[in-house]
Amino acid sequence: MLKKTGGEIVEDNKYLRAKKKVEELKAFYIHLIVFILVNIMFVIINVLTFEESGHWWFVYPLMGWGIGLAAHGLSVSSFGIFGSNWEDRKIKEYMDKDTSDD
């Protein structure tokens, strides 16, 4: 069985964190594309049926979903409440606390 050195473990952790961030960013981009396509469809349907309804209803799902999309974007970016370093700081804090309990 091969043992990893401390440097290799740190590199593995960096890789896993980077991979997780890329996956989160990919999920956000997919969310953004679906948001755009579905809302284009809503606008087209609303324009085609406006004479019957007399109301521009497409703005309601656009605004509601837009708020959710903005929240998703903030969670992926480092500008969110839980920035990129927050998770690392909390992990270190709990690890330090755990070792002091021994």
C-alpha positions in Angstrom: 0.0 0.0 0.0 1.4 3.4 -1.0 1.3 6.2 1.5 0.9 9.8 0.3 3.0 12.6 1.6 1.5 15.7 3.1 2.2 17.6 -0.1 0.4 15.1 -2.2 -2.6 15.1 0.1 -2.7 19.0 -0.1 -2.6 18.8 -3.9 -5.4 16.2 -3.9 -7.5 18.4 -1.7 -6.8 21.4 -4.0 -7.8 19.3 -7.0 -11.0 18.1 -5.4 -12.0 21.7 -4.3 -11.2 23.0 -7.8 -13.2 20.2 -9.4 -16.2 20.9 -7.1 -16.1 24.6 -8.1 -16.0 23.7 -11.8 -19.0 21.4 -11.3 -20.9 24.2 -9.5 -20.0 26.7 -12.2 -21.2 24.2 -14.9 -24.5 23.7 -13.1 -25.0 27.5 -13.0 -24.3 27.9 -16.7 -26.8 25.1 -17.5 -29.3 26.9 -15.2 -28.7 30.2 -17.0 -29.1 28.6 -20.5 -32.4 26.9 -19.4 -33.6 30.2 -17.9 -32.9 32.1 -21.1 -34.5 29.5 -23.4 -37.6 29.0 -21.3 -38.2 32.7 -20.8 -37.8 33.3 -24.6 -40.5 30.7 -25.0 -42.7 32.5 -22.4 -42.3 35.8 -24.2 -43.3 34.3 -27.5 -46.3 32.6 -26.0 -47.3 35.8 -24.3 -46.9 37.9 -27.4 -49.0 35.4 -29.5 -51.8 35.3 -26.9 -51.7 38.9 -25.7 -55.0 39.8 -27.4 -56.8 37.1 -25.5 -55.3 37.8 -22.1 -54.5 41.5 -22.4 -51.8 41.0 -19.8 -48.0 40.8 -20.0 -47.7 37.8 -17.6 -44.3 36.6 -18.7 -42.7 39.1 -16.4 -43.8 37.1 -13.3 -41.9 33.9 -14.0 -39.0 36.0 -15.4 -38.7 38.0 -12.1 -39.2 35.0 -9.8 -36.9 32.7 -11.6 -34.4 35.6 -12.1 -34.2 36.1 -8.3 -33.5 32.4 -7.9 -30.9 32.5 -10.7 -29.2 35.5 -9.1 -29.0 33.6 -5.8 -27.5 30.6 -7.6 -25.0 32.9 -9.2 -24.0 34.5 -5.9 -23.6 31.0 -4.3 -21.2 30.0 -7.1 -19.2 33.2 -7.1 -16.9 34.4 -4.4 -19.1 37.4 -3.8 -21.8 35.3 -2.0 -22.3 35.3 1.7 -20.3 32.2 2.0 -17.2 33.2 -0.1 -14.6 30.8 -1.4 -12.5 31.0 1.8 -15.4 30.7 4.2 -15.7 26.9 3.7 -11.9 26.4 4.2 -11.9 28.6 7.3 -14.8 26.7 8.8 -13.3 23.3 8.1 -10.0 24.4 9.7 -11.9 25.8 12.7 -13.8 22.6 13.3 -10.7 20.5 12.7 -8.8 22.6 15.3 -11.7 22.3 17.7 -11.8 18.6 17.2 -8.1 18.0 17.9 -8.3 20.1 21.0 -11.1 17.9 22.4 -8.8 14.8 22.3 
